[in-house]
Amino acid sequence: MNGFDRFLGGLNAVLWHDSVLFALLGTGILFTVWSGFSQYRALTHGFHVLRGAYDDRNDPGAINPFQALSAALSATVGLGNIGGVALAIALGGPGAVFWMWVVGLFGMALKTTEVTLSMLYRNTDDPDNPHGGPMWVISRGLARHGPGAGRAGRVLGVLFCLTVIISAITGGNMFQAWNVADLTQEYFGVPGIVSGIILATLTGMVIIGGIRRIGAVTGRLVPVMIAIYLLGAIYVLIVNWQTIPEVFRLIFVSAFSTAEATGAFIGGTMGYAFLFGMKRALFSNEAGQGSSPIAHSAAKTREPARQGILAGLEPFLDTLVVCTITALVILSTGIWNRSAEAVLMDVPPVIQLDDGGWQMEATPAPPRIGADWTRGTRVFVVLEAHPNPQSGNSLHRLDGTLVQDPDGDWLIEWNGFSSPVEPRLADAGIYVTYVGATLTAKAFDAVEPGMGKWLITAAVWLFAFSTIISWSYYGEQGIVFMAGERWVMPYKLAYCTLIIVATAGFLTTDAQLDNLTGVGTGVMLVVNVPIMWMFGHQAMRAYREYVGRLRRGEVGPGHAPPSLEDLISGRDVR
């Protein structure tokens, strides 16, 4: 995997160059100002649309706006909120949370713009089964300028579809499945591949039914899973309420300075806090990625901007609410900079290899504080070596794995380490590696033993399942655009198979997870943001025209809001 990891790392370095992040942030600021702060409309008018007051069964579309938002939210409110936030803090420090907020705020305007665009250009040849997304925007938009431009638009649309499929496979599928398997094995000892088979089977049972079944499942699942998770998290914050002011101070200070190394956290610079905060927030809320417009394009409505305003709620709910709650839980419990769970009795020698790298000899495992060692447990020690641009100091992590020798004694086998200078142990502490969602679960356990085991395991399964089924639809729509309906079933079978592949033990560290999901998100951004630049003025014209009619009272609900049961089930538009 080392060669593949290096390839992904190099590709991420290009996709997530500072210039790309600044361009995306600037795009969000541009559409915020251009729309006259559409965030306000999302938080006011958007809730009335969400409640079904504007639903009309005679409008073109397959599902009501609430179900469309639920399908989109089920893709965004997933393990990015549980595991992704943990990755951001573990790699970038507390300051990453501030930059997640920034992305969430301006992401509301991005989401409103891209969804409005997709609604303007969606294909409603079959009013009960519409198709939409950036691929339709670029192909139909350029086709208006002649046959040559139309062919170029088709090519660019196919390119976007390829990025959708890459993102569906990586962040929308494999990242989710891996976290489920890792957490379930950590707490219950269930082999990862068993979790993968169960998850793949459940996914197949839903996605074969298409967008109507996906909308029906997510419409009921999303409110329940968010409520369960938030109630548990709020309990943790109430218990730790005295630490909350210090947590907010730490977030703001670390966003603009280097976070010092403490415990399991080796340090993080402002630049890396910005990088990982942006990446994880974008992975979580998908603003500017072009994925959510595919789900919203299935909504029953004749007003493109109305659905765009509703979509603006996604980054608010996803990042500014759910991600923030997760971050506060992790930071307030201190799990992010936890103490060592074992201490080396003797310092093992470090040997220089022929290729210039370094290798630490296998080490007898000292007693673990508060628990027993299990086979395959991943640990790390902190080394002092060459300057580390990520941490802002000379500290690095050296990973190892617990194994048993023929006599049954526990040993730690260490990975190799590359450095131009001889490394040495910064301290004798051995830290257990908690990756992604497992770190968040341990934060809950720190307050109430067993809480993470049951609450987070349940939340991870629900969040991952909902995300996987929604992303399967995004990839499916890419297949339909490129090759037609006949390839949808083979795609669905391959998609379910990859769930099992992801749980077979190929991914082991937070850096690998970050690389894998970063590629998926990055390729979509690189293609979709230029589409927004090309056609964004049309979305702003439609938005401002709709808001003008709304202010003049020309747009109003035609009926009282439906019952919650009718809204959630979609019966109000049937």
VMD Tcl script that draws the C-alpha trace (Angstrom):
set ca {
  {0.00 0.00 0.00}
  {2.98 2.37 0.46}
  {3.25 3.16 -3.24}
  {-0.50 3.69 -3.55}
  {-0.47 5.89 -0.43}
  {2.30 8.02 -1.92}
  {0.32 8.36 -5.16}
  {-2.80 9.46 -3.28}
  {-0.75 11.84 -1.15}
  {0.79 13.46 -4.24}
  {-2.60 13.77 -5.93}
  {-4.07 15.35 -2.80}
  {-1.22 17.85 -2.73}
  {-2.33 19.06 -6.18}
  {-6.10 18.90 -5.61}
  {-5.86 20.65 -2.23}
  {-3.26 23.25 -3.06}
  {-3.75 26.49 -1.16}
  {-4.85 28.20 -4.37}
  {-7.75 25.74 -4.75}
  {-8.92 26.39 -1.19}
  {-8.70 30.16 -1.58}
  {-10.57 29.96 -4.90}
  {-13.37 27.99 -3.29}
  {-13.57 30.27 -0.28}
  {-13.58 33.29 -2.60}
  {-16.39 31.72 -4.63}
  {-18.46 31.32 -1.47}
  {-17.84 34.93 -0.48}
  {-18.72 36.11 -4.00}
  {-22.10 34.37 -4.05}
  {-22.81 35.43 -0.47}
  {-22.44 39.10 -1.41}
  {-24.04 38.69 -4.86}
  {-27.14 37.09 -3.39}
  {-27.44 39.65 -0.63}
  {-26.60 37.03 2.03}
  {-28.77 34.14 0.94}
  {-27.96 32.53 4.30}
  {-30.73 34.67 5.80}
  {-33.30 33.38 3.29}
  {-32.24 29.79 3.96}
  {-32.76 30.21 7.70}
  {-36.16 31.89 7.31}
  {-37.96 31.05 4.07}
  {-36.10 27.73 3.82}
  {-37.83 26.35 6.91}
  {-41.28 27.15 5.47}
  {-40.34 25.30 2.27}
  {-39.01 22.41 4.36}
  {-42.31 22.19 6.24}
  {-44.16 21.53 2.97}
  {-46.16 24.75 2.79}
  {-45.24 25.16 -0.90}
  {-45.59 21.51 -1.98}
  {-47.71 20.91 -5.08}
  {-48.43 17.43 -6.43}
  {-48.83 18.86 -9.94}
  {-45.23 20.08 -10.09}
  {-42.67 17.97 -12.00}
  {-40.51 15.72 -9.86}
  {-40.37 12.36 -8.08}
  {-40.24 13.29 -4.38}
  {-41.25 16.28 -2.25}
  {-38.68 18.94 -1.27}
  {-38.42 17.59 2.28}
  {-37.48 14.15 0.98}
  {-35.01 15.68 -1.47}
  {-33.35 17.58 1.38}
  {-33.37 14.43 3.51}
  {-31.69 12.45 0.71}
  {-29.06 15.18 0.35}
  {-28.60 15.46 4.12}
  {-28.28 11.71 4.47}
  {-25.24 12.00 2.19}
  {-23.78 14.99 4.04}
  {-24.71 14.13 7.64}
  {-22.64 10.99 7.79}
  {-19.31 9.86 9.12}
  {-17.83 13.17 8.04}
  {-19.63 14.54 11.10}
  {-18.36 11.81 13.43}
  {-15.14 10.50 11.90}
  {-14.25 13.47 9.68}
  {-14.31 15.99 12.52}
  {-12.11 13.67 14.57}
  {-9.65 13.47 11.67}
  {-9.58 17.26 11.32}
  {-8.75 17.76 15.00}
  {-6.25 14.87 15.15}
  {-4.35 16.17 12.11}
  {-4.89 19.94 12.26}
  {-5.64 20.67 15.90}
  {-8.50 22.63 17.50}
  {-8.07 25.52 15.05}
  {-9.44 23.30 12.27}
  {-12.90 23.71 13.83}
  {-12.88 27.47 13.16}
  {-12.17 26.93 9.48}
  {-14.95 24.34 9.36}
  {-17.32 27.08 10.55}
  {-16.08 29.43 7.83}
  {-16.71 26.79 5.17}
  {-20.14 26.06 6.65}
  {-21.19 29.71 6.55}
  {-20.09 30.48 3.00}
  {-21.01 26.96 1.93}
  {-24.66 27.90 2.42}
  {-24.36 30.37 -0.47}
  {-22.44 27.84 -2.58}
  {-25.14 25.23 -2.03}
  {-27.95 27.66 -2.89}
  {-26.19 28.62 -6.14}
  {-25.31 25.14 -7.39}
  {-28.74 23.68 -6.59}
  {-30.56 26.59 -8.26}
  {-28.42 26.05 -11.35}
  {-29.20 22.36 -11.49}
  {-32.92 23.03 -11.10}
  {-32.75 25.47 -14.02}
  {-31.15 22.89 -16.30}
  {-32.59 19.60 -15.05}
  {-34.03 17.13 -17.54}
  {-37.80 16.74 -16.99}
  {-38.62 14.84 -20.19}
  {-40.10 12.29 -17.79}
  {-41.73 14.57 -15.18}
  {-41.94 11.72 -12.67}
  {-38.26 10.80 -13.01}
  {-36.19 13.96 -13.58}
  {-32.41 14.01 -13.89}
  {-30.16 16.86 -12.87}
  {-26.77 17.95 -11.62}
  {-23.75 19.87 -12.89}
  {-23.35 17.46 -15.83}
  {-26.70 18.63 -17.18}
  {-25.84 22.27 -16.46}
  {-22.62 22.22 -18.48}
  {-23.97 20.08 -21.35}
  {-27.26 21.93 -21.81}
  {-25.78 25.32 -21.02}
  {-23.06 25.12 -23.65}
  {-25.42 23.51 -26.18}
  {-27.21 26.86 -26.40}
  {-24.09 28.28 -28.06}
  {-24.02 25.89 -31.01}
  {-23.24 22.24 -31.88}
  {-19.50 22.55 -31.24}
  {-20.03 24.03 -27.79}
  {-22.66 21.37 -27.16}
  {-20.18 18.59 -27.87}
  {-17.66 20.23 -25.56}
  {-20.38 20.45 -22.91}
  {-21.09 16.75 -23.29}
  {-17.41 15.94 -22.78}
  {-17.22 18.14 -19.68}
  {-20.43 16.58 -18.38}
  {-18.91 13.12 -18.72}
  {-15.79 14.37 -16.92}
  {-17.92 15.55 -14.02}
  {-19.73 12.19 -13.95}
  {-16.39 10.42 -13.65}
  {-15.52 12.58 -10.64}
  {-18.92 11.79 -9.10}
  {-18.26 8.08 -9.41}
  {-14.76 8.44 -7.93}
  {-16.18 10.38 -4.98}
  {-19.06 7.93 -4.55}
  {-16.62 5.03 -4.40}
  {-14.16 6.69 -1.99}
  {-15.79 9.15 0.41}
  {-19.40 8.14 -0.13}
  {-18.79 4.41 0.16}
  {-15.40 3.07 1.28}
  {-14.71 5.71 3.94}
  {-18.13 5.07 5.47}
  {-17.84 1.28 5.38}
  {-14.31 1.28 6.81}
  {-15.35 3.35 9.82}
  {-18.31 1.06 10.49}
  {-16.09 -2.02 10.38}
  {-13.29 -0.46 12.45}
  {-15.59 0.74 15.23}
  {-17.63 -2.47 15.35}
  {-14.47 -4.55 15.58}
  {-13.01 -2.25 18.25}
  {-16.02 -2.59 20.54}
  {-17.57 -5.95 19.68}
  {-14.76 -7.96 18.11}
  {-16.77 -8.52 14.93}
  {-14.44 -9.07 11.93}
  {-14.57 -6.09 9.61}
  {-15.58 -8.09 6.57}
  {-18.68 -9.38 8.41}
  {-19.82 -5.80 8.97}
  {-19.09 -5.13 5.31}
  {-21.27 -8.00 4.13}
  {-24.19 -6.89 6.34}
  {-23.86 -3.28 5.20}
  {-23.64 -4.28 1.54}
  {-26.76 -6.42 1.83}
  {-28.81 -3.64 3.47}
  {-27.60 -1.15 0.88}
  {-28.58 -3.39 -2.00}
  {-32.08 -3.86 -0.59}
  {-32.65 -0.06 -0.67}
  {-30.86 1.20 -3.77}
  {-32.53 -1.30 -6.11}
  {-35.78 0.61 -5.48}
  {-34.38 3.87 -6.91}
  {-34.82 7.45 -5.71}
  {-38.38 6.96 -4.41}
  {-37.28 4.22 -2.02}
  {-34.13 6.16 -1.11}
  {-36.25 9.26 -0.40}
  {-38.72 7.25 1.68}
  {-35.96 5.63 3.77}
  {-33.93 8.80 4.30}
  {-37.02 10.89 5.06}
  {-37.65 8.71 8.11}
  {-34.05 7.85 8.96}
  {-32.35 11.25 8.90}
  {-34.44 13.06 11.58}
  {-34.22 10.08 13.92}
  {-30.49 9.51 13.58}
  {-29.64 13.21 14.03}
  {-31.87 13.46 17.11}
  {-30.33 10.39 18.75}
  {-26.81 11.60 18.16}
  {-27.40 15.19 19.27}
  {-29.17 14.16 22.49}
  {-26.21 12.00 23.49}
  {-23.71 14.71 22.58}
  {-25.61 17.40 24.48}
  {-25.50 15.16 27.57}
  {-21.69 14.99 27.29}
  {-21.46 18.77 26.96}
  {-23.70 19.30 29.99}
  {-21.40 17.08 32.05}
  {-18.35 19.01 30.80}
  {-19.96 22.46 30.76}
  {-17.13 24.06 32.76}
  {-14.62 23.32 29.99}
  {-16.69 24.83 27.15}
  {-15.38 28.44 27.44}
  {-11.78 27.20 27.35}
  {-12.60 25.01 24.34}
  {-13.90 28.00 22.36}
  {-10.83 30.03 23.33}
  {-8.60 27.20 22.15}
  {-10.46 26.96 18.82}
  {-10.04 30.66 18.05}
  {-6.41 30.90 19.23}
  {-5.33 27.76 17.37}
  {-7.00 28.93 14.15}
  {-4.41 31.71 13.85}
  {-1.35 30.24 15.54}
  {0.52 26.96 16.05}
  {-1.18 24.58 18.47}
  {1.37 23.19 20.91}
  {2.01 19.46 21.26}
  {0.29 17.85 24.23}
  {-0.16 14.14 24.92}
  {-1.28 12.24 21.83}
  {-1.44 15.46 19.76}
  {1.95 16.24 18.24}
  {1.09 19.84 17.30}
  {-0.47 21.67 14.36}
  {0.30 24.86 12.47}
  {-2.25 27.47 11.42}
  {-1.78 26.42 7.79}
  {-2.62 22.80 8.48}
  {-5.55 23.77 10.71}
  {-6.87 25.74 7.73}
  {-6.18 22.85 5.33}
  {-7.75 20.07 7.37}
  {-10.64 22.22 8.58}
  {-11.51 23.13 4.99}
  {-11.09 19.57 3.70}
  {-13.14 17.88 6.38}
  {-15.92 20.50 6.28}
  {-16.14 20.24 2.50}
  {-16.15 16.46 2.71}
  {-18.94 16.67 5.26}
  {-21.26 19.33 3.79}
  {-20.23 18.90 0.11}
  {-20.60 22.63 -0.62}
  {-19.34 23.38 -4.13}
  {-18.89 19.69 -4.83}
  {-21.94 19.35 -7.08}
  {-23.32 16.22 -5.46}
  {-26.37 17.54 -3.56}
  {-27.88 19.15 -6.69}
  {-28.33 15.64 -8.08}
  {-30.67 14.74 -5.20}
  {-32.47 18.09 -5.20}
  {-33.15 17.78 -8.93}
  {-35.62 15.00 -8.12}
  {-37.80 17.38 -6.05}
  {-41.33 18.33 -7.08}
  {-41.20 22.08 -7.71}
  {-41.52 24.66 -10.47}
  {-39.36 27.23 -8.71}
  {-35.61 26.52 -9.12}
  {-34.54 29.18 -6.61}
  {-36.96 27.89 -3.97}
  {-35.21 24.53 -3.93}
  {-31.87 26.33 -3.93}
  {-32.85 28.31 -0.84}
  {-33.93 25.10 0.89}
  {-30.59 23.51 0.01}
  {-28.82 26.35 1.81}
  {-29.91 24.71 5.06}
  {-27.64 21.73 4.46}
  {-24.28 23.27 5.45}
  {-25.95 24.98 8.41}
  {-27.39 21.75 9.80}
  {-24.41 19.63 8.81}
  {-21.43 21.80 9.73}
  {-22.58 24.59 12.01}
  {-24.75 22.26 14.12}
  {-23.75 18.58 13.95}
  {-20.01 19.00 13.24}
  {-19.70 21.69 15.91}
  {-21.35 19.45 18.52}
  {-18.95 16.63 17.65}
  {-15.94 18.94 17.88}
  {-17.01 20.25 21.28}
  {-17.41 16.68 22.57}
  {-13.91 15.70 21.39}
  {-12.23 18.84 22.72}
  {-14.12 19.11 26.02}
  {-13.31 15.51 27.00}
  {-9.60 15.86 26.18}
  {-9.54 12.68 24.11}
  {-7.73 14.50 21.29}
  {-4.62 15.10 23.47}
  {-5.08 12.11 25.76}
  {-2.37 10.64 27.95}
  {-0.40 7.52 27.11}
  {-2.05 4.16 27.80}
  {1.27 2.39 28.45}
  {4.87 3.33 29.20}
  {7.96 1.71 27.69}
  {10.15 0.13 30.34}
  {13.24 0.01 28.10}
  {13.96 2.18 25.07}
  {14.36 -0.10 22.02}
  {17.27 0.61 19.68}
  {16.66 2.34 16.36}
  {18.48 0.73 13.43}
  {19.35 2.44 10.15}
  {18.32 0.41 7.11}
  {20.17 0.03 3.82}
  {17.74 2.40 2.06}
  {18.53 5.15 4.56}
  {15.32 4.72 6.57}
  {15.06 3.77 10.21}
  {13.49 0.79 12.01}
  {12.80 0.37 15.72}
  {13.16 -3.16 17.03}
  {10.04 -5.07 18.08}
  {9.22 -4.18 21.67}
  {7.70 -6.27 24.48}
  {4.38 -4.59 25.19}
  {4.20 -3.10 28.70}
  {0.92 -3.39 30.65}
  {-1.92 -1.29 29.24}
  {-3.59 1.10 31.66}
  {-7.23 0.22 32.27}
  {-7.52 -2.49 29.60}
  {-5.86 -5.53 28.05}
  {-4.05 -5.69 24.73}
  {-5.77 -7.38 21.82}
  {-4.28 -8.71 18.61}
  {-4.03 -6.07 15.89}
  {-4.38 -3.07 18.21}
  {-2.65 -0.12 16.57}
  {-0.44 2.12 18.69}
  {2.10 4.87 18.20}
  {4.98 6.60 19.93}
  {6.21 10.16 19.42}
  {9.60 10.60 17.78}
  {11.82 13.64 17.57}
  {13.51 13.90 14.17}
  {13.59 16.36 11.24}
  {11.32 19.45 11.16}
  {7.66 18.54 10.60}
  {5.76 21.21 8.61}
  {2.41 19.86 9.78}
  {3.10 20.05 13.51}
  {5.34 23.12 13.44}
  {8.03 21.30 15.44}
  {10.28 18.23 15.10}
  {7.77 15.68 16.38}
  {6.45 12.73 14.35}
  {4.29 9.67 14.99}
  {5.72 6.17 14.59}
  {2.96 3.58 14.21}
  {3.05 0.01 15.44}
  {0.82 -3.05 15.77}
  {0.29 -5.54 18.62}
  {1.20 -9.15 17.80}
  {1.84 -12.29 19.88}
  {5.04 -14.30 19.84}
  {5.02 -18.15 19.90}
  {4.96 -18.07 23.73}
  {1.84 -15.91 23.76}
  {3.61 -12.74 24.92}
  {2.60 -9.41 23.41}
  {5.00 -7.61 21.12}
  {4.77 -4.30 19.29}
  {6.05 -4.41 15.71}
  {6.95 -0.92 14.51}
  {6.64 0.51 11.00}
  {9.62 1.94 9.20}
  {10.41 5.65 9.45}
  {12.05 7.96 6.90}
  {14.18 10.84 8.14}
  {17.46 12.50 7.14}
  {18.46 12.58 10.82}
  {18.52 9.83 13.44}
  {15.18 9.78 15.29}
  {14.82 9.38 19.03}
  {11.86 8.90 21.33}
  {10.40 12.18 22.59}
  {9.00 10.32 25.62}
  {8.33 6.77 26.74}
  {4.55 6.92 26.27}
  {2.67 4.44 24.07}
  {-0.57 5.85 22.69}
  {-3.38 3.72 21.29}
  {-4.43 4.84 17.80}
  {-8.06 5.85 17.59}
  {-8.97 6.71 14.01}
  {-11.99 8.70 12.87}
  {-15.26 7.64 14.46}
  {-13.46 5.51 17.04}
  {-11.86 8.64 18.50}
  {-15.29 10.27 18.81}
  {-16.67 7.15 20.48}
  {-13.84 7.21 23.01}
  {-14.77 10.81 23.82}
  {-18.26 9.67 24.76}
  {-16.81 6.78 26.78}
  {-14.65 9.24 28.72}
  {-17.84 10.74 30.20}
  {-19.98 7.63 30.54}
  {-18.24 4.26 30.07}
  {-20.09 2.26 27.44}
  {-21.84 5.30 25.98}
  {-19.54 5.44 22.98}
  {-19.80 1.71 22.53}
  {-23.57 1.76 22.09}
  {-24.51 5.29 21.03}
  {-21.71 5.92 18.56}
  {-21.83 2.41 17.14}
  {-25.55 2.86 16.46}
  {-24.99 6.37 15.06}
  {-22.12 5.21 12.87}
  {-24.19 2.42 11.36}
  {-27.14 4.75 10.72}
  {-25.03 7.64 9.41}
  {-22.89 5.42 7.20}
  {-25.85 3.51 5.81}
  {-27.76 6.68 4.92}
  {-24.68 8.22 3.29}
  {-23.88 5.11 1.28}
  {-27.40 4.80 -0.18}
  {-27.55 8.49 -1.15}
  {-24.12 8.45 -2.76}
  {-25.09 5.35 -4.68}
  {-27.80 7.47 -6.33}
  {-25.31 10.20 -7.21}
  {-23.04 7.70 -8.91}
  {-26.06 6.11 -10.58}
  {-27.04 9.43 -12.14}
  {-23.51 9.77 -13.47}
  {-23.84 6.36 -15.08}
  {-27.22 7.31 -16.60}
  {-25.77 10.48 -18.12}
  {-22.76 8.70 -19.59}
  {-24.11 5.32 -20.67}
  {-27.84 5.08 -20.09}
  {-30.10 3.04 -17.83}
  {-28.79 -0.37 -18.95}
  {-25.57 0.05 -16.94}
  {-27.29 1.02 -13.69}
  {-27.68 -2.51 -12.29}
  {-24.03 -3.54 -12.90}
  {-23.01 -0.28 -11.23}
  {-25.17 -1.04 -8.19}
  {-23.68 -4.52 -7.86}
  {-20.13 -3.14 -8.10}
  {-20.98 -0.42 -5.59}
  {-22.18 -2.96 -3.03}
  {-19.11 -5.14 -3.64}
  {-16.79 -2.21 -2.85}
  {-18.37 -1.93 0.60}
  {-16.98 -5.38 1.35}
  {-13.60 -4.53 -0.21}
  {-13.28 -1.47 2.05}
  {-13.73 -3.60 5.18}
  {-11.11 -6.20 4.23}
  {-8.26 -4.49 6.11}
  {-6.51 -2.36 3.49}
  {-6.94 0.95 5.34}
  {-5.38 1.35 8.79}
  {-4.45 4.97 9.55}
  {-6.06 8.40 9.66}
  {-3.63 9.64 6.99}
  {-4.80 6.92 4.59}
  {-8.43 7.83 5.24}
  {-7.69 11.50 4.68}
  {-5.93 10.75 1.39}
  {-8.71 8.49 0.14}
  {-11.58 10.87 0.88}
  {-9.56 13.92 -0.12}
  {-9.14 12.64 -3.68}
  {-12.87 12.00 -4.05}
  {-13.88 15.44 -2.82}
  {-11.06 17.25 -4.60}
  {-11.72 15.96 -8.10}
  {-15.37 17.03 -7.91}
  {-14.49 20.51 -6.70}
  {-11.96 21.05 -9.47}
  {-14.62 20.30 -12.10}
  {-17.73 21.78 -10.47}
  {-16.43 25.16 -9.29}
  {-15.59 26.33 -12.84}
  {-19.15 25.34 -13.86}
  {-20.44 27.62 -11.10}
  {-18.24 30.44 -12.37}
  {-19.53 30.00 -15.94}
  {-23.24 29.86 -15.14}
  {-23.51 31.31 -11.64}
  {-24.94 34.58 -12.97}
  {-28.01 32.67 -14.17}
  {-28.57 31.21 -10.71}
  {-28.22 34.66 -9.15}
  {-30.69 36.15 -11.63}
  {-33.24 33.42 -10.84}
  {-32.62 33.78 -7.11}
  {-33.00 37.56 -7.03}
  {-36.11 37.40 -9.23}
  {-37.70 34.83 -6.90}
  {-36.81 36.80 -3.75}
  {-38.28 39.92 -5.36}
  {-41.59 38.15 -5.95}
  {-41.45 36.78 -2.42}
  {-41.02 40.28 -0.97}
  {-43.91 41.62 -3.04}
  {-46.17 38.84 -1.80}
  {-46.54 37.29 -5.25}
  {-45.23 33.94 -4.02}
  {-47.08 32.38 -1.14}
  {-48.07 28.98 0.18}
  {-51.12 27.65 -1.57}
  {-52.25 25.60 1.41}
  {-51.58 24.85 5.04}
  {-48.53 22.68 5.77}
  {-49.29 18.95 5.51}
  {-49.19 16.63 8.50}
  {-45.74 15.44 9.48}
  {-46.64 11.88 8.50}
  {-47.73 12.97 5.02}
  {-44.63 15.15 4.67}
  {-42.16 12.48 5.75}
  {-43.81 9.74 3.68}
  {-44.26 11.99 0.63}
  {-48.01 11.38 0.47}
  {-48.66 15.13 0.27}
  {-47.45 15.15 -3.35}
  {-48.91 11.84 -4.53}
}
mol new
graphics top color blue
foreach p $ca { graphics top sphere $p radius 0.5 }
foreach p [lrange $ca 0 end-1] q [lrange $ca 1 end] { graphics top cylinder $p $q radius 0.2 }
display resetview
